[in-house]
Amino acid sequence: MLAPLPTIIENFEFMDEWEDRYAYVIELGREMPRLPPERCTEENRVHGCESQVWLESRLDESGGKPILTLEGESDSSITRGLVALMIAIYAGKSPEEIAATDGLDVFRQLDFANHITSKRAGGLRAMNERIQREAHKLSA
């Protein structure tokens, strides 16, 4: 189970070295529950990522307030960790809250832009856009 976003951010802020931050990203990916292979479909694939990435979303209305539940997978350990971080950013939010949130702000806050390749940055944008589209569709 993933730690809540404030805990993840706090953990990042304790680390001065990017090697440690990368190791933590990989650890986040390991902590994220696996998406079963039968759900790693073309429909769930995120296009625009260098690695293979799948995101599955569904509306959960069991708690009274509808929230968008996200699950993800990747064939790369570092990308899997980035997927986990993206999921943590939007965890527990309604489609309306997600539509009003820029998940990339957290990556900017943690200075990822200066430490990941342009292809990985493009993949983060593609994941964020996919989540935003799903949220807009469900909030309409």
Phi, psi and chi 1 to 4 in degrees:
 res  aa     phi    psi   chi1   chi2   chi3   chi4
   1 MET       -  136.3  177.0  126.3  165.8      -
   2 LEU   -75.6  144.8  -73.2  172.7      -      -
   3 ALA   -69.8  156.6      -      -      -      -
   4 PRO   -65.9  153.9    4.9   -5.4      -      -
   5 LEU   -53.9  -45.5 -177.6   61.1      -      -
   6 PRO   -58.2  -36.1  -24.9   34.2      -      -
   7 THR   -67.4  -42.2  -58.5      -      -      -
   8 ILE   -61.6  -46.3  -67.8  171.1      -      -
   9 ILE   -61.9  -44.3  -69.1  171.8      -      -
  10 GLU   -59.8  -42.9 -174.0  177.1  -59.0      -
  11 ASN   -61.4  -43.3  -70.2  -19.4      -      -
  12 PHE   -60.1  -41.8  -91.0  110.3      -      -
  13 GLU   -67.4  -21.4  -70.2  172.1  -12.8      -
  14 PHE   -77.0  -18.4  -80.4  120.6      -      -
  15 MET   -95.6  123.9  -62.9  175.0 -138.8      -
  16 ASP   -90.0  -32.2  -66.3  -33.6      -      -
  17 GLU   -93.3  136.7  -59.5  -63.8  -37.9      -
  18 TRP   -69.6  -25.2  -91.2   92.0      -      -
  19 GLU   -62.0  -39.8  -67.2   80.8   20.5      -
  20 ASP   -67.4  -38.9  -64.3  -26.8      -      -
  21 ARG   -65.7  -41.6  -72.9  179.7  170.4 -146.7
  22 TYR   -62.3  -42.1  -77.6  129.0      -      -
  23 ALA   -61.0  -38.4      -      -      -      -
  24 TYR   -67.6  -40.1 -176.0   54.2      -      -
  25 VAL   -59.1  -45.0  167.2      -      -      -
  26 ILE   -62.3  -40.7  -68.4  168.7      -      -
  27 GLU   -61.7  -41.0 -179.2 -177.2  -35.4      -
  28 LEU   -58.7  -41.7  -71.1  173.0      -      -
  29 GLY   -62.3  -37.7      -      -      -      -
  30 ARG   -68.7  -32.0  -73.3 -172.9 -172.5  126.0
  31 GLU   -76.4  -22.2  -68.4  173.9    2.9      -
  32 MET   -71.8  132.4 -177.2  175.5   68.3      -
  33 PRO   -58.4  144.3  -21.2   31.0      -      -
  34 ARG   -75.4  141.9  -67.1 -142.1  114.7    2.7
  35 LEU   -85.1  123.5 -171.3   64.6      -      -
  36 PRO   -56.3  143.8  -23.1   33.0      -      -
  37 PRO   -53.5  -34.4  -21.2   28.3      -      -
  38 GLU   -68.6  -14.0   64.9  -88.8    9.0      -
  39 ARG   -99.8   -0.1  -69.0  171.4   38.4 -153.0
  40 CYS   -88.0   70.4  -66.3      -      -      -
  41 THR  -102.7  168.4   63.0      -      -      -
  42 GLU   -61.2  -36.7 -174.7   60.2   27.1      -
  43 GLU   -61.5  -34.0  179.0 -177.1  -24.9      -
  44 ASN   -92.1   -6.4  -70.8  -25.2      -      -
  45 ARG   -72.2  139.7 -167.5  162.2   81.7   81.6
  46 VAL   -96.1  116.7  177.4      -      -      -
  47 HIS   -84.3  143.6  -62.4  -85.2      -      -
  48 GLY   105.9   -1.0      -      -      -      -
  49 CYS   -98.5  142.4  -64.1      -      -      -
  50 GLU   -64.6  -43.9 -178.2  177.0   16.2      -
  51 SER   -90.3  168.6  -57.6      -      -      -
  52 GLN   -75.2  127.6  -63.9  -71.2  -41.8      -
  53 VAL  -134.7  136.2  173.3      -      -      -
  54 TRP  -126.1  136.3  -62.1  -89.4      -      -
  55 LEU  -128.7  130.8  -80.0  173.3      -      -
  56 GLU  -119.4  132.7 -175.6  177.3   70.2      -
  57 SER  -126.8  150.4   58.1      -      -      -
  58 ARG  -153.4  154.0   66.7 -176.9  177.1  -74.4
  59 LEU   -88.6  124.3 -165.9   61.1      -      -
  60 ASP  -109.3  113.8  179.6   -0.9      -      -
  61 GLU  -109.3   13.3  -60.5 -179.0   88.9      -
  62 SER   -70.7  -22.4   64.1      -      -      -
  63 GLY   -97.2   12.6      -      -      -      -
  64 GLY    94.7  -59.5      -      -      -      -
  65 LYS   -87.3  122.3  168.5 -173.3  152.9 -175.5
  66 PRO   -67.6  130.4   13.2  -15.1      -      -
  67 ILE  -125.3  150.9   60.7  168.7      -      -
  68 LEU   -88.6  117.4 -171.8   65.9      -      -
  69 THR   -97.0  130.2  -58.3      -      -      -
  70 LEU  -118.0  140.9  -60.8  162.6      -      -
  71 GLU  -133.1  147.6  -65.6  179.9   84.3      -
  72 GLY  -145.9  171.5      -      -      -      -
  73 GLU  -158.0  153.9 -171.3   61.1   68.6      -
  74 SER  -151.1  157.1  178.2      -      -      -
  75 ASP   -90.3    3.7   61.7   -9.5      -      -
  76 SER  -121.9  135.0  157.9      -      -      -
  77 SER   -66.1  -40.4   58.1      -      -      -
  78 ILE   -69.1  -40.9 -172.1   84.3      -      -
  79 THR   -67.9  -37.1  -56.9      -      -      -
  80 ARG   -58.5  -39.2 -174.8  172.1  159.9   71.4
  81 GLY   -66.5  -38.0      -      -      -      -
  82 LEU   -67.1  -36.3  -65.2  172.0      -      -
  83 VAL   -62.3  -44.9  170.0      -      -      -
  84 ALA   -60.0  -41.8      -      -      -      -
  85 LEU   -65.3  -41.7 -177.2   51.9      -      -
  86 MET   -62.1  -42.0 -172.3   67.8   74.9      -
  87 ILE   -63.9  -41.1  -71.4  172.1      -      -
  88 ALA   -62.1  -35.6      -      -      -      -
  89 ILE   -60.2  -39.4  -69.7  167.1      -      -
  90 TYR  -101.3    0.5  -70.3  115.1      -      -
  91 ALA   -59.8  134.2      -      -      -      -
  92 GLY    76.7    9.2      -      -      -      -
  93 LYS   -99.9  148.5  -69.3 -172.9  162.9   78.7
  94 SER   -76.3  162.8   69.7      -      -      -
  95 PRO   -55.9  -36.8  -28.5   36.2      -      -
  96 GLU   -66.3  -41.5  -66.3   78.8   16.5      -
  97 GLU   -65.4  -40.0  -69.4  168.5  -38.6      -
  98 ILE   -64.7  -43.5  -70.6  171.9      -      -
  99 ALA   -61.0  -27.0      -      -      -      -
 100 ALA   -94.5    3.7      -      -      -      -
 101 THR  -113.0  136.9  -58.4      -      -      -
 102 ASP  -102.2  101.3 -178.2   -1.6      -      -
 103 GLY   -59.5  -23.7      -      -      -      -
 104 LEU   -71.6  -16.9  -62.8  177.3      -      -
 105 ASP   -58.5  -38.6  -78.1  -16.1      -      -
 106 VAL   -64.8  -41.6  171.6      -      -      -
 107 PHE   -64.7  -35.9  -70.6   93.5      -      -
 108 ARG   -66.9  -44.6  -72.2 -176.5 -157.1  101.7
 109 GLN   -57.8  -38.0  174.8 -172.0  -15.2      -
 110 LEU   -88.4    5.7  -62.7  173.1      -      -
 111 ASP    64.9   34.3 -163.9   30.0      -      -
 112 PHE   -66.9  -30.8  -90.1   82.2      -      -
 113 ALA   -55.5  -33.9      -      -      -      -
 114 ASN   -87.9    0.8  -66.0  -42.0      -      -
 115 HIS  -133.0    5.8  -61.6  -80.2      -      -
 116 ILE  -125.8  159.0   60.4  172.9      -      -
 117 THR   -69.9  161.2   65.0      -      -      -
 118 SER   -64.3  -30.6   59.9      -      -      -
 119 LYS   -68.1  -40.8  -72.6 -175.4  179.3 -173.8
 120 ARG   -66.7  -39.6  -75.1 -153.5 -158.9  -74.3
 121 ALA   -61.2  -40.2      -      -      -      -
 122 GLY   -63.0  -38.0      -      -      -      -
 123 GLY   -64.7  -40.2      -      -      -      -
 124 LEU   -62.0  -43.3  -73.7  174.0      -      -
 125 ARG   -61.3  -42.3  -78.8 -169.2  -58.9  -82.6
 126 ALA   -63.3  -41.8      -      -      -      -
 127 MET   -63.6  -46.3  -79.4 -170.9  -87.2      -
 128 ASN   -61.4  -44.6 -167.0   60.3      -      -
 129 GLU   -61.9  -39.9  -71.9  168.4    7.5      -
 130 ARG   -62.2  -45.9  167.7   74.1  176.5  -93.4
 131 ILE   -65.1  -41.6  -66.7  166.6      -      -
 132 GLN   -62.1  -42.8  -69.8  -70.1  -40.9      -
 133 ARG   -60.3  -45.5  -87.8 -165.6  -46.2  -86.9
 134 GLU   -61.0  -43.0  -69.3  -68.3  -43.3      -
 135 ALA   -65.3  -44.4      -      -      -      -
 136 HIS   -62.3  -40.7  -77.7  -70.9      -      -
 137 LYS   -62.5  -42.9 -174.7  170.1   52.0  173.5
 138 LEU   -77.7  -23.4  -68.5  170.0      -      -
 139 SER   -88.9   -9.8   64.3      -      -      -
 140 ALA   -75.6      -      -      -      -      -
